[in-house]
Amino acid sequence: MLYMCYGVDGPEGAERRGIARDEHFAYLDKHADILVLGGATLADADDTRTGSLLIINVPDRAAADAFADGEPLRRAGVFQSYTVSRMRRGQWNPEAAPKTAEGA
């Protein structure tokens, strides 16, 4: 089942994100087998990070919550709000995705 884990940064998000960054990426590497898509959400005007979105494929809600509870950015207090929601894969067009992280 697909789950979306969506966190919105709090006022100290940038500072706390920097502290937990390496652990966050190690956690994502450790869970590469369930990570479908992930990335930072950005401000419209520039590349300021405003949050994080991770889509994972796990067997059930308990597994989704366990993943979300262990996420280092969340544990570090980066987010002012965090949502875990089950979702259905609708349209799927990976060919339309940008070739780079910056969207080019």
C-alpha positions in Angstrom: 0.0 0.0 0.0 1.1 3.5 -0.7 1.4 6.1 2.0 2.3 9.7 1.8 4.4 11.2 4.6 4.2 15.0 4.5 5.9 17.3 6.9 5.6 21.1 6.9 8.7 22.9 8.4 8.3 24.8 11.6 10.1 28.1 12.4 13.3 26.3 13.3 13.1 23.9 10.5 16.1 25.0 8.5 18.4 24.9 11.5 17.1 21.5 12.7 17.1 20.1 9.2 20.9 20.9 8.9 21.6 19.0 12.1 19.6 15.9 11.1 20.5 15.9 7.3 23.0 13.1 7.2 21.0 10.8 9.4 17.9 11.6 7.3 19.7 10.5 4.1 21.1 7.4 5.8 17.6 6.5 6.9 16.3 6.9 3.3 19.1 4.7 2.0 18.3 2.1 4.6 14.7 2.1 3.5 15.3 2.3 -0.3 13.3 -0.9 -0.8 10.1 0.9 0.3 10.8 4.5 -0.9 8.9 5.3 -4.1 9.5 9.0 -4.3 10.8 11.6 -1.9 11.9 15.2 -1.9 11.8 18.6 -0.2 9.0 20.9 -0.8 10.2 24.4 -1.9 9.1 28.0 -1.7 7.8 29.4 -5.0 10.2 32.3 -5.2 13.5 30.4 -4.5 14.9 27.0 -3.3 14.0 27.6 0.4 12.9 24.2 1.8 9.4 24.4 3.3 8.8 20.7 4.1 9.3 17.2 3.0 7.2 14.6 1.0 8.0 10.9 1.1 5.9 8.3 -0.7 6.4 4.8 0.6 5.1 1.3 -0.3 4.5 -0.7 2.8 2.1 -3.6 3.8 -0.1 -1.6 6.2 -0.7 1.5 8.3 1.4 0.2 11.2 4.5 -0.1 8.9 3.8 3.4 7.6 3.6 4.8 11.1 6.7 3.0 12.1 8.6 4.5 9.2 7.3 8.0 9.9 8.0 7.8 13.6 11.6 6.8 12.9 12.2 9.5 10.2 15.2 11.6 11.5 13.9 15.0 10.4 10.6 14.3 12.2 12.5 13.1 15.3 14.7 16.3 15.2 11.6 18.5 15.4 12.0 20.0 11.9 8.2 19.9 11.2 5.4 21.9 12.7 2.9 19.5 11.3 3.3 15.9 9.9 0.6 13.8 8.1 0.7 10.2 7.1 -2.1 9.3 4.6 -2.9 6.2 2.6 -3.1 6.9 -1.1 -3.9 5.2 -4.3 -1.6 5.2 -7.3 -3.5 7.0 -10.0 -1.8 8.3 -13.0 1.8 7.0 -13.3 4.0 8.6 -15.9 7.7 8.5 -14.8 8.7 9.6 -18.3 7.2 13.1 -17.5 9.4 13.5 -14.4 12.3 15.9 -14.6 15.8 14.4 -15.3 17.4 16.4 -12.4 16.4 17.2 -8.8 16.1 20.9 -9.8 13.4 20.1 -12.3 15.3 20.5 -15.6 
